Amino acid sequence: MTIPTAELHLHLEGTLEPELIYTLAERNGVQLPWADIDDLRSRYDFTGLQHFLDLYYANMAVLRTEEDFADLTRAYLARAAAGGVRHTEVFLDLQAHTARGVSAEVVLRGVSGALEAAEGEHGLTAGLIVTFLRHLPGEEATAALREALAVDVPLLGVGLCSSETGSAAPFREAFELAAAHGLHRVAHAGEEGPAANVTEVLDVLGVERVDHGLRSLEDDALVDRLAAERVPLTLCPLSNVRLQVVDSLEGYPVRELMDRGVVVTVNSDDPAYFGGYVDDNYRELTAALGLTTAELATLAHHSAEAAFVTPERRARLDAEIEEWRAAQGE
């Protein structure tokens, strides 16, 4: 039985598998620069975050219609459900699509329609987080949020992602607008950037969760703050290895963070590119570190605590986790 969990750090575009890329390219008459699927897969040996992002954005060219976005979302939901995900909060890089001429309405209606049907079709609940691209100006993030708010679809929150360069301060206006509309706020920080970036998104953007945040360990006071304030970190082990944030899973500091009282969760980030969905991350992390059933249950309970869900939904997930734990016989 796969451990029940919530997935809180998942870029929808990062679930675009090569097979679906070619299917959508044929549907939409898009000429791909790769010779075939094997040629495309051969390019997934990344040297860092920007190398990955270049391929990530190039492959998005096949996403054109509402049907495309719905198909992408449904494919992820089916795979997530098979991997034990009971609740997911999906990141969507809206600006990456509107910049290439796809309207916000097409993107959001395609994704949202599939997410709203998730419980009936796949047995899991889902929410949508619109992520702003950090390498673009802050005022463009505010404009993107206004575009999203004008489309009549439910939004769970906003986030900040892409290359971790420069200050997050230019995005303050967008995050304040999101807060004014009752949206949750998260941000990538402390992946390729230093611990100071984690402190900045907490203090300047008022985030409720930090995506990645692994380099928080460089600042003991920050780790103590994360633990005291119960600010979750959404860790992505396989992603961190593939993007050379860490050398290997054998040295991954998830146990150190848990021992210091930090709420840490396991997620897949961009699973089509990094070699594994959330269940793969749990399995490989367990194999590398010898995680116990109790530790795995703690990670799963952390995902329930960190999720933006009702108390009733959280209690239901916690109960499923305890049922799983009892079934392990430990």
N, C-alpha and C positions, 0 to 999 in steps of 0.2 A: 504494500500500500504506500503510495507516494505521500509525502508529508503535505498536509493542507497549509496553504500560505497565501499571503497577499503580495502581489508584485507592485512595487511603488516606483520603480525606476526602469521605464521601458519606453524607448523611442519607437513609435509605430513604424516610421520609415526604416528603422533598423531591423524590422522583421521581414523585409522584402527579400525573399529567397530568390536565388538565380532562376529557378524554374518559373516563378511567377513573373519575374522581370521579362523573360522571353515570351511568356504568354501575353502579357500586356503590350509588349512591343509589337507583336503581331496584330493584336486587336486594334491598336492605334496607329499602325503604320510608322512606327519609330525605328529608324535605322540605328542599331547599336554599334559602337566602335569595337566590340569584342568579336573575335572570330566565332566563338561558340561558348557554351556554358563552362567547359573546362578552362578555356582561356580566361573567362571572367573570374572563376574561382582561384586561378593561379595568382591573381592580383590581391588576394586577401592576406598576404604576409606583410603586415603593416610595420612601419618603422617608428610610428608615433601618431599622435592625435590628428595632425593636419593631413598626413598621408591617408588615414582612414576617411576623414571628412571629404577629401577630394573625390574619392570613389562613391561615398555615401550620397553626395549631392548629384553626381553624374547619373547614378542609377535612378534617381527620382524622375528623370525625364519621361519615363514610361507611364507615370501617374497623370492622367489627363481628365478623367470623367468621374462623376459621382459613383458610378458602378465600380470603377477602379479602386477608389478609396474604400468602398464598402467591401470589396473582395479582399483587399489587403487586411482590413480590420477583422473580418470573419476568419481568415486563415490564421491570424495570430490568436484569436480567442479560442479556436478549436485546439490549437497546439498547447496553449496555456492551460486550458481545462484538463487536457490529458496529462499535463505535468504537475497537477495538484493545486493550481491557482484557483482560489475561491473568490478573490476580489482583485481587480487590477485598476491602476490609475495610469492611463496612457498619455504619454507626451506626444504632442503634434507640433511640428515645425511649420506653422502656417506661413510665415514669411518666405520660406524656401519655395513654396508653391505659388503664392501670389506674385513673387518676383519673376516667375517664368510664364505669367499670363493666365494662371488658373485662378478662378475667383474664390474668395473666401467662402462663399455660399456653397459652391460645388464641393470644396474640400470638407467643410464642416458638416454638411448634410450627409455626405457619404459615410464619414466616420461615425457621426453621432447616431445615425439610423442603425448601424450595426451594433454599436455599444448599447443602445437602448434595448435591443433584442437579445443581449448577451445572456441574461438569466434564463429566458425561455429556451433559447437555442443551445446554450453551452453550460448552463448551470452555475454561472458565476456572475457577480455584479461588477460594474465597471463605471469609471468616471473619466472625463476628458480634461487634460491640463494643456493649455496652449503655451508653448515655450517660445521665448524671445531669443534671437540669435545675438550672442554677445559681441560678435565681430562687426555688427551693424550699429549705426547710431541709436542712441536711446530714444530719440523722438520717433524713430521708425517703429520701435516697440510699442509706444503709446498709440500710434496710428493703427498698428496691427490689432491691438486690443480693442480699439473702437470698432474696427471692422468686424471682429469676432462678436462683440456685444450686439451689433446690429443684425446679426443672423439669429433667428429664433431657434437656437439649440441650447441645451443645458451645458454649462461649463462648470467644472469643479474647481479649477484654479489656474494659476499661471506659473511659469517657471523661467529659468534663464539657463541657456546651454551654449554649445559650440565652443570654439577655442577660448581658453581661459586666459585672455590677455587684457591688460588695462584694468581700470577701476570699474566696479559695478555701479558706482554712483550715478552715471547718466541714466540708469534705469529706474531711479527712485520714483519718478513721476508715473511710469507705467505701473509699478507695484502699488503706489498709493491709489491709483485709479482702480486697480483690481480689488484692493481692500475696501474701497468705498462701495464696490458692487458686491461685497460679501464673498469674494473668491479667496481660496486658499493660496498661499505663496510658498514656492520652493525655489531653490537655485543650485546649479552646479558650482562647486568650489572645492579647493583642496584636492584636485586631481592632478593636473599638471602645474597648477599654481600653489603658492605657499599657504601655510596655516592662516596667515593674515587675511587671505581672501575669504576664509570661512567666517572670521570675525566680522569682516566688512558686510557680507550679505545678511548676517544676523542683525547688525546694528543699523545699516543703511536701508536695507530692503525689507527688514522685518520678517524674514522667512521663518516658517514653522518647521521645515525639514531641510536638511542639507544633502544634496545629491553628491555622492562620492564622499568627500570630506576626509579621505584617508590620511592626508598630510596634517590633519589636526594634531596628530601625535607629535608633531614638532614643537608644540606649545602646551606644556603641562597645565597651565592655567585655563587654556581653552578646553582641554579635555575635561577638566573638573567642572567647567561651566556647562558643557554639553550634558554631562551626567546629572548635575544638579537641576538643570532646567528641563531635562528629559527631551532634549532636541534630538530627533532621530537622524542617523546617517544611513543613506540608502547605498550600501556597498554593492559593487559589481565585480566579483573576483575574476572571472574569466576575461572580462573586458580589461581589467587592470593588468593582467599578464600579457594579453595580446597587444596592448598599447604601451607596454614596457614601463608602466607606472611602478610595478613590482617585478622582481626577477622571476619569482615562482610562487605557486600556491603554498609550498612548504613553509615559506616565511610570512604568509599572510597574517596580519595582526588582528584578525577578528576576535580571537580569544582574549588577547590583551585588552582590547576595547571593552569587551563584555565584562572582564574582571574589574575594570575601572568604572563600571556602572553606566556605560554609554549604551543607549538604545540603538542597536545596529541591526540592519535587515539585509537579506540576500536577494539580489535581483539580477536580471540578465542584460540590461542596457540595450545593446543592439545584437540580439542573438544570431541573426542571419550572417553577421560579419565576424562574430567573436567565438563561434564554435559551441554555443550552448544556450538552451533556454533555462528557466529558473531551476527546474529539477536537475538539469545537468550541473548547474552551479553548486547546488546543495551536494550532489553526489561527489563531484570532483574535490570540493572543499573538504568533505568528510574523509575522502580517501587520503588527501594530502596531510590533514591535521589530526586524523583520528578522533573527530568530534563524536561525543557520546550522544545517546538518545536525548538525554536531558538538555544538552547544549543545543541540539537541533530544535527541540521543542521551544527553548528560550528564544532562539532566532525567529521561529515562526510566531510565537506570542508577541515578539517585538514588532513584527510586520502588522499584526492586528492592532497593536497600540498606536503605531505610526500612521495607520490608514485614516483617511478622512471619511469616516463612516459613522453611522448612528451607534449609540451604545448597544442597541439590540443586535445590529449586524456584527459588531465586534464580539459580543458575547457568543454569538453563534459560531464564529470562526474559532474563538478560544476553545469552545466545547469540542469542535472537530479535531483540534490539535491535541487535546487531552485524550480523545478517543484513539487517535493515531499512536500517541505515546503509550497508552495502555496495551495496545495491540503488539508493541515491540517486545513486550515481556521483560522490560528492564525496570 
